[in-house]
Amino acid sequence: MSFASNAVMAKARAMYASHITAAEYEALAASKTLPELLSKLEKNRHFAPALERAHRDIGPAQAEELLRISIFDRLSVLSRYAISGNADFYKYYIAKNDIAQLARLIRLLLCDRLQDYLAVLPPFYEKLTQLDLYALASAGSFADILRILSGTPYRAVLMPFARRMNEPDVYLRIETALNAYLSEYLSDALRRDKSDRKQVDEVVRLFFDSRFITSLYRLKKIGVRDEQITRGYLMGGCTAFSKKQAEALIAAADEKEFMQALSPTVYGDPLRGLDFGDTEKVMEDYLCRKLTRGLRYYDDPAAIMICYMLLAEFEVKNVVRIIEGIRYGVDPEQIRKSLTGFSAA
């Protein structure tokens, strides 16, 4: 194994050692105000660079966006170590955030809250993205967004919705189309990689299956039965589900049928005996435990890096949940219960 490969594995594991601990989550959840929370977060080495960009009077939405882009400060650190054959992972992660940014922008457009969009880019991301987020931040309509996206692959993904923006389920359909593009992007990258990447395949398969289960649960919970939408979250060619198992999950009409369909799959045991309402949280905890184990025991630097970056996303997601809890006056104990992987933090 090359020096660079050893270096990235050591660096990712060392960076994870500075993750937010259970005691720190307790302290963060007990914060009374957003400034108090941000003050505590500034002491964490992974969040400090992003929060240095913030004004003291920023609101929850802007704080959440700064925390999300802090992921790229971490990716930038790991990118200093060359990993043979792993360039596609960086490109995938850039595309992943491009899509997250577009989804958020369109959601704000539909809610008439474009003023909440914050275009703050770390240099690492700004150099690699195909998006002009500063131009997108000034968009006033879907037509403006399409115009600004000229020359990017995202314009073709979004163009079919130009005349459908008044439909009640348009955001779900846009989200599905963007996720389908991203899934195919990663699938192409994995096909191009001719090396033996069993551990990469394992962690990618786990991530996409987890997303499929939780997204399907969310859609069923809000009453969405459109199979075109639900199928958009299934990562074809990179899943532990057989075709029959996936079809049974998609066709499940209620809690009982969903759990029955999930039971014979490899994910049945972790979720067996739980209420349908717990599925999303338990699946996230399951994924978090698997990623933590992979980070510790994998020997493929690309797989270790993917594990670390996904765990970093969970950490940001937890902090966002704490911000939302503080914003709406949720009891600290209830906030703590909502956090992913808290027991293993």
Secondary structure, DSSP 8 states (H G I E B T S, - for coil): --HHHHHHHHHHHHHHTTS--HHHHHHHHT-SSHHHHHHHHTTSTTTHHHHTT--TT--HHHHHHHHHHHHHHHHHHHTTS--TT-HHHHHHHHHHHHHHHHHHHHHHHHTT-GGG------HHHHHH-S--HHHHTT--SHHHHHHHTTTSHHHHHHGGGTT-TTSTTHHHHHHHHHHHHHHHHHHHHHHH--S--HHHHHHHHHHHHHHHHHHHHHHHHTT---HHHHHTT--TTS-SS-HHHHHHHHH--SHHHHHHHHTTSTTHHHHTT--GGGHHHHHHHHHHHHHHHHHHH---HHHHHHHHHHHHHHHHHHHHHHHHHHHTT--HHHHHHTSTTGGG-
